[in-house]
Amino acid sequence: MHVKQVMHTRSRYTIGYLTGGIYTPKSGKSYNYRYRVKGQEYEATDNREKNMNTENGSRFLVEYDTLDPGVSTGHFAAAISDGMPDSPPNGWKTPPVPIPKIPSE
């Protein structure tokens, strides 16, 4: 948890793609996703958010650590439309779409 707290002090944003969901009794429903930073692809898992699109391939905002791009948070409810261009190789400095304040389910 501390790693993600530090990440927010030096984060950037990119586009993530939903790749599937998993259910565990302890954590509940989580979703797998992938994203790209500087040509390198990363995969991660995060908890479900209310009002998120659960369709595989759906696009959403990913916040990642600039010093360790493998550390990320999927903002699943912050949908990225298909019409929005790809993110820059180093990501955006500020989110290109609003991040909803939605509690996890």
Secondary structure, DSSP 4 states (H G I P E B T S, - for coil): -HHHHHHTTSEEEEEEEEEEEEEETTTEEEEEEEEEETTEEEEEEEE-BTT---STT-EEEEEEESS-TT-EEEEEEEE--TTSPPPPTT-BSS-SS------B-
